[in-house]
Amino acid sequence: MTEQYDVVIVGGGHNGLIAGTYLSKAGKRVLVVERAAMAGGLSQSDHVIPQAPDHMINTGTAELIHIRASPVMQELDLRSHGWKTVETDPMYAYLDPEGGSIAVFRDPRRTAEDIARFSKVDAKAYLEFVELIDGLMQFAGAMGKGDPGVRTARNYLDLAKVAIRNRALKDRLQLISTAPADQLAAEWFEHPATQALLLGIVAGAGPFDTDGNGIAYALFGLLHRVGVSKAVGGMRMFADVLLSAYAASGGQLMLNAEVEEIVIGDGAARGVRLKGDRMIEAGVVIATCDPITAARLATPGGLGRVTRTRLEYAPAHRANVGPSLINVASSKPFRLKRHQDLRTDGVDLNQAVGLIGSAEELRQALVQARRGQVPSAPVFSLSPMTNWDPTMAPQDQGVAYIYLPVFPVEVNDGWPRAKAPAADAIIARAADYYDGFDGELGRWFETCPDREARTSLTKGCVTHVDFGAQRTGAKRPAFGLGGPEPLAPGFFLGGAGIHPGGGVSGGPGRLVSKRVLDYLA
Ligand SMILES: Cc1cc2nc3c(=O)[nH]c(=O)nc-3n(C[C@H](O)[C@H](O)[C@H](O)COP(=O)(O)OP(=O)(O)OC[C@H]3O[C@@H](n4cnc5c(N)ncnc54)[C@H](O)[C@@H]3O)c2cc1C
């Protein structure tokens, strides 16, 4: 059986659906094929804990940040498709082992006031840091306009204007793009609590001791500019909104449809072959799975040797460090213990994502994870989901989302042996900070290999390709492959493995849709 489309998109994650919506709106016949039973990819939620069938669990993303700043919101009018989120402020709170806390508010001055409770010097430095990051954001904004692989006179002009405006920051901006985030935290801030706050947040972008990943601090710029929201009802809301926008544009979706081959014949993309040998023909194929998977799926010999090799070498959790996730469902709500009691200024830390782990523990965890060891002192962020969205569990019950940014991908002992004790140690530490764990009904713990098995994502890498200054813009996923040209005629990448990268921004989906429209024109 053969069907024909203009464009077939491999993967119904958020970028696949967004690319599909732009292309259908432009009048193309589009089919998204998704191997799973639900669309959404790493941005989904479900009732995955058998002992707690009414607790909604985010199985990947929990925080909506990048998409709030993305033109996709307006261009696809996502709000009209049932978009429902709740904003949190404070957004994060570093929870010091001694009971103190530093909250991160939308307003950087309020954040600095919180830091001042630990160090006045750091409070002043934080405001300078935010100004510097704002300069970085201006550069990113100027470079991110249009296609990073196509530099126009207008781009150069914009960049020149930003460079002139920020000339006083020139040296420090260059440092950010070359230095490790850890070095910068240690250079700029004297107090371990401030360093822990910075590293605890930036750890989500990957190993913070890698040269060039200081640019991950751009996240602070986004936090202060646009803030954070959570999807009401879990990330299923987000997936449903995208599905609704896609369906309204006339796009077609096929679930439980695993692509076994991206067919490239006579030098150009011909379509995809699904498991079960069903063939779908299309002159354009967009792969929104990770680039290594895309290379594996391509017809042998269909890609040039250099292209294929560069895709295969795109790093995915190369340092053996990647995030694991534990969700705990409880018959009780999750509330902070002493940290809230010690706040006398009325700030509700239970509305924030709690950051647990000192700067030294974060550094030690990185060393241990690299060596294939479970960190002896677990470091994580804890999102008490039901504190801002009680609909995620039955009344007065709780869901805690525990994100472990610095965790081994593979462990020397093997996960079958290491997993249960690791979870027990993590939850025991979380229970030192939050009440509610004594009502545990069940837990859902996904390591990187578990994620790979569930989603077929190489090494379970959440950003598809590791984040870093050398893998941005036209250098993502690899040097020479991040421009508008297809990998082979008609064959494009369109997921988190291309610019602007991982996270929920819709940027890759939007970018590839423009590239494909140009190609078809
Ligand atoms: C635990 C975790 C926490 C995260 N937290 C955040 C956060 O708080 N904020 C944030 O912004 N980002 C977060 N992220 C990152 C973010 O979720 C991803 O970067 C983003 O969702 C990637 O979207 P995508 O559409 O590019 O790819 P994906 O979501 O990976 O979608 C790719 C799709 O392709 C499908 N597919 C793969 N192979 C095939 C095949 N052979 N045939 C058919 N379909 C196939 C997959 O099933 C999948 O649905 C998190 C990720 C994880 C895992």
The ligand as an SDF file (V2000), in Angstrom:
LIG
                    3D

 53 58  0  0  0  0  0  0  0  0999 V2000
   13.2170   14.4500   31.8530 C   0  0  0  0  0  0  0  0  0  0  0  0
   13.2060   15.6250   30.9050 C   0  0  0  0  0  0  0  0  0  0  0  0
   12.9870   16.8910   31.3940 C   0  0  0  0  0  0  0  0  0  0  0  0
   12.9770   17.9870   30.5360 C   0  0  0  0  0  0  0  0  0  0  0  0
   12.6860   19.2120   31.0450 N   0  0  0  0  0  0  0  0  0  0  0  0
   12.5160   20.2420   30.2170 C   0  0  0  0  0  0  0  0  0  0  0  0
   11.9970   21.4630   30.7040 C   0  0  0  0  0  0  0  0  0  0  0  0
   11.6280   21.5680   31.8800 O   0  0  0  0  0  0  0  0  0  0  0  0
   11.8750   22.5150   29.8350 N   0  0  0  0  0  0  0  0  0  0  0  0
   12.2110   22.3920   28.5140 C   0  0  0  0  0  0  0  0  0  0  0  0
   12.0610   23.3680   27.7700 O   0  0  0  0  0  0  0  0  0  0  0  0
   12.6940   21.2200   28.0130 N   0  0  0  0  0  0  0  0  0  0  0  0
   12.8270   20.1500   28.8200 C   0  0  0  0  0  0  0  0  0  0  0  0
   13.2550   18.9490   28.3320 N   0  0  0  0  0  0  0  0  0  0  0  0
   13.7650   18.8660   26.9450 C   0  0  0  0  0  0  0  0  0  0  0  0
   12.6500   18.8130   25.9200 C   0  0  0  0  0  0  0  0  0  0  0  0
   11.6300   17.9540   26.3580 O   0  0  0  0  0  0  0  0  0  0  0  0
   13.1610   18.3020   24.5700 C   0  0  0  0  0  0  0  0  0  0  0  0
   14.3680   18.9370   24.1990 O   0  0  0  0  0  0  0  0  0  0  0  0
   12.1300   18.5580   23.4760 C   0  0  0  0  0  0  0  0  0  0  0  0
   10.8610   18.1070   23.8970 O   0  0  0  0  0  0  0  0  0  0  0  0
   12.5340   17.8400   22.1990 C   0  0  0  0  0  0  0  0  0  0  0  0
   11.4610   17.9570   21.2740 O   0  0  0  0  0  0  0  0  0  0  0  0
   11.5580   17.3660   19.8020 P   0  0  0  0  0  0  0  0  0  0  0  0
   10.2260   17.4830   19.1940 O   0  0  0  0  0  0  0  0  0  0  0  0
   12.7050   17.9780   19.1030 O   0  0  0  0  0  0  0  0  0  0  0  0
   11.9510   15.8420   20.0010 O   0  0  0  0  0  0  0  0  0  0  0  0
   11.2050   14.6510   20.7740 P   0  0  0  0  0  0  0  0  0  0  0  0
   10.2830   15.1620   21.7920 O   0  0  0  0  0  0  0  0  0  0  0  0
   12.2980   13.7220   21.2110 O   0  0  0  0  0  0  0  0  0  0  0  0
   10.3450   13.9740   19.6310 O   0  0  0  0  0  0  0  0  0  0  0  0
   10.8910   13.0690   18.6980 C   0  0  0  0  0  0  0  0  0  0  0  0
    9.7790   12.0870   18.3530 C   0  0  0  0  0  0  0  0  0  0  0  0
   10.2550   11.2060   17.3480 O   0  0  0  0  0  0  0  0  0  0  0  0
    9.6670    9.9390   17.5890 C   0  0  0  0  0  0  0  0  0  0  0  0
   10.4390    8.9370   16.8800 N   0  0  0  0  0  0  0  0  0  0  0  0
   11.7170    8.5580   17.1190 C   0  0  0  0  0  0  0  0  0  0  0  0
   12.0670    7.5890   16.2630 N   0  0  0  0  0  0  0  0  0  0  0  0
   11.0060    7.3570   15.4580 C   0  0  0  0  0  0  0  0  0  0  0  0
   10.7520    6.4530   14.3810 C   0  0  0  0  0  0  0  0  0  0  0  0
   11.6900    5.5820   13.9680 N   0  0  0  0  0  0  0  0  0  0  0  0
    9.5430    6.4780   13.7880 N   0  0  0  0  0  0  0  0  0  0  0  0
    8.5680    7.3570   14.1990 C   0  0  0  0  0  0  0  0  0  0  0  0
    8.7530    8.2140   15.2220 N   0  0  0  0  0  0  0  0  0  0  0  0
    9.9620    8.2160   15.8430 C   0  0  0  0  0  0  0  0  0  0  0  0
    9.7420    9.8120   19.1050 C   0  0  0  0  0  0  0  0  0  0  0  0
    8.8460    8.8230   19.5780 O   0  0  0  0  0  0  0  0  0  0  0  0
    9.3520   11.2240   19.5290 C   0  0  0  0  0  0  0  0  0  0  0  0
    7.9700   11.3600   19.7290 O   0  0  0  0  0  0  0  0  0  0  0  0
   13.2270   17.8190   29.1560 C   0  0  0  0  0  0  0  0  0  0  0  0
   13.4200   16.5380   28.6440 C   0  0  0  0  0  0  0  0  0  0  0  0
   13.3870   15.4380   29.5110 C   0  0  0  0  0  0  0  0  0  0  0  0
   13.5090   14.0470   28.9510 C   0  0  0  0  0  0  0  0  0  0  0  0
  1  2  1  0
  2  3  1  0
  2 52  2  0
  3  4  2  0
  4  5  1  0
  4 50  1  0
  5  6  2  0
  6  7  1  0
  6 13  1  0
  7  8  2  0
  7  9  1  0
  9 10  1  0
 10 11  2  0
 10 12  1  0
 12 13  2  0
 13 14  1  0
 14 15  1  0
 14 50  1  0
 15 16  1  0
 16 17  1  0
 16 18  1  0
 18 19  1  0
 18 20  1  0
 20 21  1  0
 20 22  1  0
 22 23  1  0
 23 24  1  0
 24 25  2  0
 24 26  1  0
 24 27  1  0
 27 28  1  0
 28 29  2  0
 28 30  1  0
 28 31  1  0
 31 32  1  0
 32 33  1  0
 33 34  1  0
 33 48  1  0
 34 35  1  0
 35 36  1  0
 35 46  1  0
 36 37  1  0
 36 45  1  0
 37 38  2  0
 38 39  1  0
 39 40  1  0
 39 45  2  0
 40 41  1  0
 40 42  2  0
 42 43  1  0
 43 44  2  0
 44 45  1  0
 46 47  1  0
 46 48  1  0
 48 49  1  0
 50 51  2  0
 51 52  1  0
 52 53  1  0
M  END
$$$$
